[in-house]
Amino acid sequence: MEEIDRQLVTLLSADGRMSFTELAKRTGLSVSAAHQRVRRLEQSGVIRGYVALSDPDQVGLPLTAFISITPFDASAPDDVPQRLEQVAAIEACHSVAGDENYILKVRVASPSALEDLLQEIRTVAGVSTRTTIVLSTPYENRPPDLRP
């Protein structure tokens, strides 16, 4: 990736609503060149989309947890992500190396909602779980470090 593209991705990662005029100003490009490069980055899949980040507390989901999951039957097909994709409380699903197969990041309204979610995950996916509850989040959703 060219350095100018790294700059554009870094700027948009920090502020996805930055105007092409501001992007051009910060990178030394013309507005049309900045626009063309951003469109090319979108078309190639480097930039996959833009999102609004909400405050979990403000939207009624103050409890964040990481759930490590392990299938009961290691010889069964590995279709856990597909089985769980309809579960809206799961914010992220990561395949990991180690004792567990996947780690899920979830957000729920309360401890009882977490308990219900754990039961749903165990039932739908046929897995055992180990849960870590987040006490605080000093930072999250940081822009990537794209320095070469």
Buried (B, 14 or more C-beta within 10 A) or exposed (E): EEEBBBBBBBBBBEEEEBEBEBBBEBBEBEBEBBBEBBEEBBEEEBBEEEEEEEEBEEEEBBBBBBBBBBBEEEEEEEEBBEBBEEBEBBEEBEEEEEEBBBBBBBBBBEEEBBEEBBEBBBEEBBBEBEBEEBEEEEEEEEEEEBEE
